[in-house]
């Protein structure tokens, strides 16, 4: 159990300190996590971004198309599977 806690702490530190913006969305396209660099890149405070659809970060003229691609992407995954891209 201690090893698991140690790994979780390490992953959280890596996520928080990454030089690249990292965004995590669920299968419905809702933003569930964003690291500090991502928040800075898009200019949002965390409480304003979490829970919003991913498409709030996409140009308005592309949002519908992006949502369709995202929905198709998640349909191809086995239920509950995580993808790192």
Order of alpha helices (4+ residues) and beta strands (2+ residues): alpha-beta-beta-alpha-alpha-alpha
